[in-house]
Amino acid sequence: MSDAAADTARPGAYAVPGDLAMWWFILAELAVFGALLASLIVAGALAPEVFAAGRAGLHPVAGLANTVMLLTGSYLVARGIDAAAAEGPRRCAPWFLAATLAGAGYVAVKLGEYADLAAAGYNLRTSTFHFFYFFTTVFHLMHVVLGMIVLAAVARRCRRGDYDDEGLRAPESAASYWHMVDLVWLALFPLLYVLP
Amino acid sequence: MNQGDTSMKYQSQSVAMPYFVFAIVLFFGQIAFGLIMGLQYIIGDFLFPLIPFNVARMVHTNLLIVWLLFGFMGATYYLVPEEAQRELQSPWLARVLFWVFAIAGTLTIIGYLAVPYARLAELTGNEYFPTMGREFLEQPTITKAGIVLVALGFLYNVGMTVLRGRKTVINMVLMTGLVGLAVMFLFAFYNPSSLTMDKYFWWWVVHLWVEGVWELIMGSILAFVLIKTTGVDREVIEKWLYVIIAMALITGILGTGHHYFFIGAPSYWLWIGSVFSAFEPLPFFMMLLFAFSMVRRRRRNHTNRAATTWALGTSVVAFLGAGVWGFLHTLAPVNYYTHGSQLTAAHGHLAFFGAYAMINLAIISYAVPALRGRPEGNSARAQSLEIASCWLMSLSMLAITVFLTAAGAMQIWLQRWPESGQALSFMATQEKLELFYWLRFGAGVLFAVGLVLYAASFFVGERAGDTAHDAAAATT
């Protein structure tokens, strides 16, 4: 599999964790999120009072709880990689599954927030702020769910021993994707909930 | 075709042949009407009242769509048995559907040309289920119903082949694209009276075809040709195919928003359309890197150099046409001025040719020699001619695009940019663009020459006994 090897981390100065194809995907996703966040900042600067009023209707505690949830997920994923590095890919499975539980907690809180806001009469068309709130968080939520699916699938295949001869390529790819999802939220949370 | 002499792996792959041949015949028709229209831009009453401009345009665009569909079907019938490692479920059904589709398509085009459009609507009973009169979806309702039936038969046939055979990423991605193509076409039957709603869902067919599911079809055909011509591991090619189609869908689906800027849809589409379509060039850029990187890593020099040239060419021209020229006018503040100008036509020409015409020409270039008993490709002379035709068509289409871009820029400058009192009228602006329209017509003639050379290349060197091995020898 020399071709496959060429796409994975090479030892040396330019090594990336996981598969190069995953990093292309991560960078493309970050670019899209980056443009969305930049638009959010511009729209906020154009209509600060609309954004302040919209922000006042959010639940910062729920946002904080979700930040903790995703960071916990990232911690568990990192422990999984440590375990896999020390004792082989099979060892990351329980950690990855625990991380998907943290992800599920995030999804539950987020859906609760949406239900609350919808009950209060807010939707995509309420204001520019609400458009950005609903649109960026739903788009991000879909990535959280995808991240959970990736972690669960890789955990299952790790446990089956599918990756025993491949080193950390698959677990590291999944972990990198999860960290990307987490990273985006770390920018979204202050921009939507906190910053004036 | 000489059945005893074929070299495909599965006999039923041969049903692809009539689809490919008819696709190229329709392509000739499309270009003929393109040239007629190119002249009508300059000499307004050229061929009037025999072929009015609106009819020529309808025939030009409908022929494009239909020949691409024939090409996609041919490509599918060729590659699905090979990927699934079994014969096609029903070669007989594929042959019947070919004739049904070919006859229905031909009758429809004859209808466009023989009677006024309103009369065609009357004759085909449009009043009972009105779907006609919308750009690109002009087909009579009964033709649309026929397309659905053909699509159902086609999907059953290839779907059963895939289900009962080996499931590869390529045939799964291809099937997803084909099912999506059929499902999105159903919105052609939805014809709400609100113009905003009409346009809103019209784009679900038009945009979600070309910037959504068709990209899956293109990606899978490209991956197939690359696996065959480079010998690179399937695993590597499939992995990159996944990344490319994921990006195509993420950017393409929400990118539909760039059509919702000014049709009466909610204003948040200004943000969604601008942000997501700004990244639509990405999957095309990845496809370009993918194609060149696979060819660079190739493990064998396939003697069908022409097919490799088309595969690389489609990735480059698709990136330029769909990616770069699309991005030029996709941001809402820019599109406010450029909307529906010649810049749109420039983008449409290079994008359709680069992404969808060229991928079809690539698979035809790979598959037809094999179907005719030459798995190594056509003879050296034929391939040289074909490669020359690839360059001629690509460069002349690029020239058409550049001239239309210049025309579009001038049109925007004269007609769109000035305040309403000072802006030139539409027709007065058109007169100022005449030079560009002449240049575009000249490039169009060169393109037609390129197409003739392409078709001719399949008949060159047939009897001389020279083979593709000579082609390899000549280049090494």
Interface residues (C-beta under 8 A of the other chain):
Chain A: M1 D3 A4 A6 D7 D19 A21 M22 W24 F25 A28 E29 A31 V32 A35 L36 S39 A43 L124 R125 T128 F131 F132 F135
Chain B: V232 D233 E235 V236 K239 W240 Y242 V243 A246 M247 I250 T251 P266 Y268 W271 I272 S274 V275 F276 A278 F279 L282 M286 R297
